[in-house]
Amino acid sequence: MLRREGFTEKNSMIVKEFDRYILEHPEFAEKIPHNALVVMQIERDEEFNQWAKETALKAAEKDQPIVYVTITELKPIRSRIEKLKLEMVS
């Protein structure tokens, strides 16, 4: 279990993944109201979800729509690098 201090990094990681998802599925983005505050949630991670909700409510502007996006499945992180070159300097 992550301590609450690690939630900022975790949130940054899933926001990057969400951005990639939106680039590949622009029709999903069309469902999100203009100027909405998007709050990422992770299925079965109640501690993170509560932190994200609390953080969002503090950051939301008056009358700003809030949209909760729940990640229900996340593939393992994999590198996209196919080849590397190593150069040693002595």
DSSP file (Angstrom, degrees, kcal/mol; ACC not computed):
  #  RESIDUE AA STRUCTURE BP1 BP2  ACC     N-H-->O    O-->H-N    N-H-->O    O-->H-N    TCO  KAPPA ALPHA  PHI   PSI    X-CA   Y-CA   Z-CA
    1    1 A M              0   0    0      0, 0.0     2,-0.2     0, 0.0     0, 0.0   0.000 360.0 360.0 360.0 133.3    0.0    0.0    0.0
    2    2 A L        -     0   0    0      1,-0.1     2,-0.2     2,-0.1     5,-0.0  -0.521 360.0-122.4 -76.7 144.1    1.3    3.5   -0.9
    3    3 A R    >   -     0   0    0     -2,-0.2     3,-1.9     1,-0.1     4,-0.4  -0.517  34.0-103.4 -77.0 158.9    1.5    6.1    1.7
    4    4 A R  G >  S+     0   0    0      1,-0.3     3,-1.4     2,-0.2     4,-0.4   0.775 119.3  66.8 -56.5 -28.3   -0.4    9.2    0.9
    5    5 A E  G >  S+     0   0    0      1,-0.3     3,-0.6     2,-0.2     4,-0.4   0.808  97.5  54.8 -63.6 -28.5    2.8   11.0    0.0
    6    6 A G  G <> S+     0   0    0     -3,-1.9     4,-2.1     1,-0.2    -1,-0.3   0.528  85.0  85.2 -81.9  -5.7    3.2    8.7   -3.0
    7    7 A F  H <> S+     0   0    0     -3,-1.4     4,-3.0    -4,-0.4    -1,-0.2   0.834  81.7  59.0 -68.3 -32.0   -0.2    9.5   -4.4
    8    8 A T  H <> S+     0   0    0     -3,-0.6     4,-2.3    -4,-0.4    -1,-0.2   0.934 109.7  43.6 -62.4 -45.1    1.0   12.6   -6.3
    9    9 A E  H  > S+     0   0    0     -4,-0.4     4,-2.2     2,-0.2    -2,-0.2   0.912 114.1  50.5 -65.2 -42.4    3.4   10.5   -8.3
   10   10 A K  H  X S+     0   0    0     -4,-2.1     4,-2.2     1,-0.2    -2,-0.2   0.915 110.7  49.6 -62.1 -43.1    0.8    7.8   -8.8
   11   11 A N  H  X S+     0   0    0     -4,-3.0     4,-2.4     1,-0.2    -1,-0.2   0.912 108.7  52.5 -62.7 -43.1   -1.7   10.4  -10.0
   12   12 A S  H  X S+     0   0    0     -4,-2.3     4,-2.0     1,-0.2    -1,-0.2   0.906 109.2  50.6 -58.9 -42.3    0.9   11.9  -12.4
   13   13 A M  H  X S+     0   0    0     -4,-2.2     4,-1.9     1,-0.2    -1,-0.2   0.923 112.6  44.2 -63.4 -45.2    1.5    8.4  -13.9
   14   14 A I  H  X S+     0   0    0     -4,-2.2     4,-2.4     1,-0.2    -1,-0.2   0.822 109.8  56.0 -74.8 -27.6   -2.2    7.7  -14.5
   15   15 A V  H  X S+     0   0    0     -4,-2.4     4,-2.6     2,-0.2    -1,-0.2   0.907 107.2  50.3 -66.0 -40.4   -2.8   11.2  -15.9
   16   16 A K  H  X S+     0   0    0     -4,-2.0     4,-2.0     2,-0.2    -2,-0.2   0.917 111.7  47.8 -61.2 -42.6   -0.1   10.5  -18.5
   17   17 A E  H  X S+     0   0    0     -4,-1.9     4,-2.3     2,-0.2    -2,-0.2   0.891 110.5  51.8 -65.0 -39.1   -1.7    7.2  -19.3
   18   18 A F  H  X S+     0   0    0     -4,-2.4     4,-2.7     2,-0.2    -2,-0.2   0.908 107.0  53.4 -63.9 -42.0   -5.1    8.9  -19.6
   19   19 A D  H  X S+     0   0    0     -4,-2.6     4,-2.0     1,-0.2    -1,-0.2   0.913 109.8  48.1 -58.3 -43.2   -3.6   11.5  -21.9
   20   20 A R  H  X S+     0   0    0     -4,-2.0     4,-1.6     2,-0.2    -1,-0.2   0.909 110.6  51.6 -63.1 -41.8   -2.4    8.7  -24.1
   21   21 A Y  H  X S+     0   0    0     -4,-2.3     4,-1.9     1,-0.2    -2,-0.2   0.923 108.4  51.1 -61.0 -44.9   -5.7    7.0  -24.0
   22   22 A I  H  < S+     0   0    0     -4,-2.7     7,-0.2     1,-0.2    -1,-0.2   0.876 106.2  54.9 -62.4 -38.7   -7.5   10.2  -25.1
   23   23 A L  H  < S+     0   0    0     -4,-2.0    -1,-0.2     1,-0.2    -2,-0.2   0.871 115.5  39.3 -61.6 -35.5   -5.1   10.6  -28.0
   24   24 A E  H  < S+     0   0    0     -4,-1.6    -2,-0.2     1,-0.2    -1,-0.2   0.693 127.3  34.3 -86.6 -20.3   -6.1    7.1  -29.2
   25   25 A H    >X  +     0   0    0     -4,-1.9     3,-1.9    -5,-0.2     4,-0.8  -0.548  63.2 165.0-133.7  67.0   -9.8    7.5  -28.3
   26   26 A P  H 3> S+     0   0    0      0, 0.0     4,-1.3     0, 0.0    -1,-0.1   0.748  72.0  70.0 -60.3 -22.8  -10.8   11.1  -28.9
   27   27 A E  H 34 S+     0   0    0      1,-0.2     4,-0.4     2,-0.2    -5,-0.1   0.803  94.2  56.4 -64.5 -27.5  -14.5   10.1  -28.7
   28   28 A F  H X4 S+     0   0    0     -3,-1.9     3,-1.4     1,-0.2     4,-0.3   0.911 103.3  53.4 -67.8 -42.0  -14.1    9.5  -25.0
   29   29 A A  H >< S+     0   0    0     -4,-0.8     3,-1.6     1,-0.3    -1,-0.2   0.817  96.9  66.9 -62.8 -31.0  -12.8   13.1  -24.5
   30   30 A E  T 3< S+     0   0    0     -4,-1.3    -1,-0.3     1,-0.3    -2,-0.2   0.728  93.4  60.2 -63.8 -21.0  -15.9   14.5  -26.2
   31   31 A K  T <  S+     0   0    0     -3,-1.4    -1,-0.3    -4,-0.4    -2,-0.2   0.627  86.3  90.4 -80.3 -14.0  -18.0   13.2  -23.3
   32   32 A I  S <  S-     0   0    0     -3,-1.6     3,-0.1    -4,-0.3     4,-0.1  -0.732  84.1-118.6 -88.9 124.7  -16.1   15.4  -20.8
   33   33 A P    >   -     0   0    0      0, 0.0     3,-1.7     0, 0.0    -2,-0.1  -0.230  37.3 -91.5 -60.7 148.4  -17.6   18.9  -20.3
   34   34 A H  T 3  S+     0   0    0      1,-0.3    -4,-0.0    -4,-0.1     0, 0.0  -0.332 110.9  11.6 -58.1 138.4  -15.5   21.9  -21.3
   35   35 A N  T 3  S+     0   0    0      1,-0.2    -1,-0.3    -3,-0.1     2,-0.1   0.632  92.7 154.1  66.8  16.6  -13.5   23.3  -18.3
   36   36 A A    <   -     0   0    0     -3,-1.7     2,-0.7    28,-0.1    30,-0.2  -0.429  47.7-125.2 -74.4 149.9  -14.2   20.2  -16.2
   37   37 A L  E     -a   66   0A   0     28,-3.2    30,-2.7    -2,-0.1     2,-0.5  -0.874  26.5-147.9 -92.3 116.1  -11.9   19.1  -13.5
   38   38 A V  E     -a   67   0A   0     -2,-0.7     2,-0.6    28,-0.2    30,-0.2  -0.761  10.9-164.6 -91.5 125.3  -11.0   15.5  -14.3
   39   39 A V  E     -a   68   0A   0     28,-3.2    30,-2.6    -2,-0.5     2,-0.3  -0.944  12.7-140.3-113.6 118.5  -10.4   13.3  -11.2
   40   40 A M  E     -a   69   0A   0     -2,-0.6     2,-0.3    28,-0.2    30,-0.2  -0.577  21.5-177.0 -80.5 138.2   -8.7   10.0  -11.8
   41   41 A Q  E     -a   70   0A   0     28,-2.8    30,-3.0    -2,-0.3     2,-0.5  -0.940  15.6-146.4-130.5 152.8   -9.8    7.0   -9.8
   42   42 A I  E >   -a   71   0A   0     -2,-0.3     3,-1.8     3,-0.3     7,-0.2  -0.984  28.1-112.7-125.0 123.6   -8.5    3.5   -9.7
   43   43 A E  T 3  S+     0   0    0     28,-2.6     3,-0.0    -2,-0.5    27,-0.0  -0.270 100.5   9.5 -54.8 133.6  -10.9    0.5   -9.2
   44   44 A R  T 3  S+     0   0    0      1,-0.1    -1,-0.3     2,-0.0     2,-0.2   0.690 100.2 105.1  68.3  23.3  -10.3   -1.2   -5.9
   45   45 A D    <>  +     0   0    0     -3,-1.8     4,-2.6     1,-0.1    -3,-0.3  -0.590  37.1 163.5-127.6  70.3   -7.9    1.5   -4.6
   46   46 A E  H  > S+     0   0    0      1,-0.2     4,-2.4    -2,-0.2     5,-0.2   0.824  70.8  55.2 -62.3 -35.3  -10.1    3.3   -2.1
   47   47 A E  H  > S+     0   0    0      2,-0.2     4,-1.9     1,-0.2    -1,-0.2   0.941 112.8  42.1 -65.6 -45.9   -7.3    5.1   -0.2
   48   48 A F  H  > S+     0   0    0      2,-0.2     4,-2.8     1,-0.2    -2,-0.2   0.932 113.8  53.4 -63.6 -45.2   -6.0    6.7   -3.5
   49   49 A N  H  X S+     0   0    0     -4,-2.6     4,-2.3     1,-0.2    -2,-0.2   0.894 108.9  48.4 -59.4 -41.8   -9.5    7.5   -4.7
   50   50 A Q  H  X S+     0   0    0     -4,-2.4     4,-2.6     2,-0.2    -1,-0.2   0.919 111.8  49.7 -65.0 -43.2  -10.4    9.3   -1.5
   51   51 A W  H  X S+     0   0    0     -4,-1.9     4,-2.6    -5,-0.2    -2,-0.2   0.924 111.3  49.5 -59.8 -44.8   -7.2   11.3   -1.6
   52   52 A A  H  X S+     0   0    0     -4,-2.8     4,-2.4     2,-0.2    -2,-0.2   0.901 111.7  48.3 -63.7 -41.7   -7.9   12.2   -5.3
   53   53 A K  H  X S+     0   0    0     -4,-2.3     4,-2.5    -5,-0.2    -1,-0.2   0.934 113.3  47.0 -63.8 -46.4  -11.4   13.3   -4.5
   54   54 A E  H  X S+     0   0    0     -4,-2.6     4,-1.5     1,-0.2    -2,-0.2   0.911 113.6  48.4 -61.6 -43.3  -10.3   15.4   -1.5
   55   55 A T  H  X S+     0   0    0     -4,-2.6     4,-1.4    -5,-0.2    -1,-0.2   0.906 112.2  49.3 -64.1 -42.6   -7.5   17.0   -3.5
   56   56 A A  H  X S+     0   0    0     -4,-2.4     4,-2.1     1,-0.2     3,-0.2   0.913 107.1  53.9 -64.7 -43.9   -9.9   17.8   -6.4
   57   57 A L  H  < S+     0   0    0     -4,-2.5    -1,-0.2     1,-0.2    -2,-0.2   0.850 109.1  49.6 -62.0 -33.1  -12.5   19.4   -4.2
   58   58 A K  H  < S+     0   0    0     -4,-1.5    -1,-0.2    -5,-0.2    -2,-0.2   0.831 116.7  41.9 -70.9 -32.0   -9.9   21.7   -2.8
   59   59 A A  H  < S+     0   0    0     -4,-1.4    -2,-0.2    -3,-0.2    -1,-0.2   0.671  89.3 108.9 -89.9 -19.1   -8.7   22.7   -6.3
   60   60 A A     <  -     0   0    0     -4,-2.1     2,-0.2    -5,-0.1     3,-0.1  -0.291  64.3-131.5 -66.0 140.5  -12.1   23.0   -8.0
   61   61 A E    >   -     0   0    0      1,-0.1     3,-2.1     4,-0.1   -24,-0.1  -0.490  43.4 -74.7 -83.4 161.1  -13.3   26.4   -9.0
   62   62 A K  T 3  S+     0   0    0      1,-0.3    -1,-0.1    -2,-0.2     0, 0.0  -0.339 118.0   1.5 -58.9 131.8  -16.8   27.6   -8.1
   63   63 A D  T 3  S+     0   0    0      1,-0.2    -1,-0.3    -3,-0.1    -2,-0.0   0.581  92.8 147.7  65.4  12.9  -19.4   25.9  -10.4
   64   64 A Q    <   -     0   0    0     -3,-2.1    -1,-0.2     1,-0.1   -28,-0.1  -0.643  52.2-117.2 -77.5 130.1  -16.7   23.9  -12.2
   65   65 A P        -     0   0    0      0, 0.0   -28,-3.2     0, 0.0     2,-0.5  -0.419  25.5-150.9 -65.3 141.5  -17.9   20.5  -13.4
   66   66 A I  E     -a   37   0A   0    -30,-0.2     2,-0.5    -2,-0.1   -28,-0.2  -0.969  10.5-168.8-116.5 128.7  -16.1   17.6  -11.8
   67   67 A V  E     -a   38   0A   0    -30,-2.7   -28,-3.2    -2,-0.5     2,-0.6  -0.971  10.1-150.2-120.4 127.1  -15.8   14.4  -13.7
   68   68 A Y  E     -a   39   0A   0     -2,-0.5     2,-0.6   -30,-0.2   -28,-0.2  -0.863  10.3-168.1 -97.8 123.9  -14.6   11.1  -12.2
   69   69 A V  E     -a   40   0A   0    -30,-2.6   -28,-2.8    -2,-0.6     2,-0.6  -0.958   7.7-158.1-112.7 118.4  -12.7    8.8  -14.5
   70   70 A T  E     -a   41   0A   0     -2,-0.6     2,-0.7   -30,-0.2   -28,-0.2  -0.861   9.8-143.9-104.2 124.1  -12.2    5.3  -13.1
   71   71 A I  E     +a   42   0A   0    -30,-3.0   -28,-2.6    -2,-0.6     3,-0.1  -0.752  21.4 175.9 -82.0 118.5   -9.5    3.1  -14.5
   72   72 A T        +     0   0    0     -2,-0.7     2,-0.3     1,-0.3    -1,-0.2   0.630  68.6  21.0-100.0 -17.0  -10.9   -0.4  -14.4
   73   73 A E        -     0   0    0      2,-0.0     2,-0.4     0, 0.0    -1,-0.3  -0.955  62.1-177.1-153.5 132.5   -8.0   -2.2  -16.1
   74   74 A L        -     0   0    0     -2,-0.3     3,-0.1    -3,-0.1    -3,-0.0  -0.986  19.9-138.3-135.2 122.3   -4.4   -1.1  -16.5
   75   75 A K        -     0   0    0     -2,-0.4     3,-0.1     1,-0.1    -2,-0.0  -0.387  39.4 -87.5 -73.5 156.2   -1.8   -3.1  -18.4
   76   76 A P        -     0   0    0      0, 0.0     2,-0.2     0, 0.0    -1,-0.1  -0.312  50.1 -99.0 -61.3 147.3    1.7   -3.4  -16.9
   77   77 A I        -     0   0    0     -3,-0.1     2,-0.4     1,-0.0    -3,-0.0  -0.502  48.1-178.9 -69.4 132.0    4.2   -0.6  -17.8
   78   78 A R        -     0   0    0     -2,-0.2     2,-0.2    -3,-0.1    -3,-0.0  -0.975  28.2-112.7-132.9 147.6    6.4   -1.7  -20.7
   79   79 A S        -     0   0    0     -2,-0.4     0, 0.0     1,-0.1     0, 0.0  -0.530  11.2-153.6 -75.1 144.5    9.2    0.1  -22.4
   80   80 A R        +     0   0    0     -2,-0.2     2,-0.2     2,-0.0    -1,-0.1   0.447  60.6 116.4 -93.7  -2.6    8.7    1.1  -26.0
   81   81 A I        -     0   0    0      1,-0.2     3,-0.1     0, 0.0    -2,-0.1  -0.492  39.1-180.0 -68.7 129.5   12.5    1.1  -26.6
   82   82 A E        +     0   0    0      1,-0.3     2,-0.3    -2,-0.2    -1,-0.2   0.770  65.7  16.4-100.6 -33.2   13.3   -1.6  -29.2
   83   83 A K        -     0   0    0      2,-0.0     2,-0.3     0, 0.0    -1,-0.3  -0.992  62.7-165.5-141.7 148.7   17.1   -1.2  -29.4
   84   84 A L        -     0   0    0     -2,-0.3     2,-0.4    -3,-0.1     0, 0.0  -0.928   8.4-152.4-129.7 156.0   19.8    0.5  -27.3
   85   85 A K        -     0   0    0     -2,-0.3     2,-0.5     2,-0.0    -2,-0.0  -0.999  11.3-157.2-127.8 132.1   23.4    1.4  -27.8
   86   86 A L        -     0   0    0     -2,-0.4     2,-0.5     2,-0.0    -2,-0.0  -0.927   7.2-172.6-112.3 131.0   25.8    1.7  -24.9
   87   87 A E        -     0   0    0     -2,-0.5     2,-0.4     2,-0.0    -2,-0.0  -0.983  11.2-151.4-125.4 121.5   28.9    3.8  -25.1
   88   88 A M        -     0   0    0     -2,-0.5     2,-0.5     2,-0.0    -2,-0.0  -0.765   6.7-165.2 -94.9 134.1   31.5    3.6  -22.3
   89   89 A V              0   0    0     -2,-0.4    -2,-0.0     1,-0.1     0, 0.0  -0.978 360.0 360.0-118.6 124.2   33.6    6.6  -21.5
   90   90 A S              0   0    0     -2,-0.5    -1,-0.1     0, 0.0    -2,-0.0   0.450 360.0 360.0-108.1 360.0   36.7    6.0  -19.3
